[in-house]
Amino acid sequence: MEWKKEIKILAWIMAVFVFAFFMPLESLRFKEAIMAMFDLSKWYAQEHVILCLLPAFFIAGVISVFVSQGAVMKYFGAKAKKWVAYTVASVSGTILAVCSCTILPLFSGIHKRGAGLGPAIAFLYSGPAINILAIILTARILGVEMGLARVIGAVVFAIVIGSAMSLIYRKEEKVKREEQINFPDLPEKRPMWQTALHFFTLVLILVFANWGKPGDAITSGGWFWLWTNKWYITSVFALLLVFSLIFILKLKWQHVLLAVVATVSAAFISNSPLIPMVVGIAAISLITLFDKNDPDNKEWTLSTWGFAKQIMPLLAIGVVVAGFLLGSTHDNTVMAGIIPNEWIAALVGGNSVFSNFFASIVGAFMYFATLTEVPILQGLMAAGMGKGPALALLLAGPSLSLPNMLVIRGVIGTQKTLVYVALVVIMATISGLLFGFLF
């Protein structure tokens, strides 16, 4: 009714007014929480959006346009064998190495193409959870048993949570399955290996452009070598992308060459990798939008823009709220949110049901950039956090965050999002209790 809408508007106006009226500007904690909010937002914009999210949107666009619905359903749909679907989904993080926000456009892409809810949720959880570098860093800094528990827990979580979601919503899945059984096996527009080459080239550019430093204590070895040479490796895959754009997508080589010249020039002019990445993304967008040879090329960029419109505003809101409530912890910066860190450390000591549950809740709502959860936990454990709650936070944290939840809600709805979050929190709590009991 119209009056309900007006009351809702009035309530929002009153809430904003009351907050502004009683804003505790004299409080040092409130000031630091505000600064933490802006600091996390600035860091996220500088370090995460251009190198991480924008390539992820283009990868999601590939899934949405170039990967046929039949191909997605072959591995994730009703026709797929369950062991194949869940195996592929549960170990996807070892290839992707993404965080809880970067996985969102990819999840949205396969869900849109008809993937079953169970495999799609397993993919959503495992993408950030089984980052291979994070697993190794966890084992080296927090102990081998913690590293093993994390990787085993992540794979088991992905399969169990995906299966549970599929079982809970089995009626909806049955309808989807019946629709897909009659779905014809349409011929692929191009050989599957060509689409796979284009897709994995973009994935590898995403992976190596965001390859994090393995830690100040690690100054040698394979992972350190990959980090020190990551931009050379990224450049090699960028050349492979040029090949893909010309010979697979059939874009005009003159246009692609102009894009290469512009990107390379930006790399030489700027000391920051962000500028050539922006130039490269803008160039690909333009040459695909104005391509006349294949309408799918234009659709690729339009689909990418569609994912960006859907996801970016919700992520922005989530990052701002997370920074204000829980603070900003990245690199060497530690800024407290409105919720004191000391409360968190005091509440997650020992190995009680409450401490594990609380660690799971905090982990679920807090945003962790890739690899940052390890030094954060190192500090919390030094302050008295138990091993059980530490694992609970590790299993709930990287795969969930407040920004992540807001976007998932937009894709699968409020109810399914709440069930998914509840399953992650409950399983993380139980796993933490068992681990704390054993170790």
Summary of the structure (lengths in Angstrom):
residues: 439
radius of gyration: 22.5
end to end distance: 57.7
largest distance: 66.6
contacts: 1524
relative contact order: 0.13
helix: 76%
strand: 2%
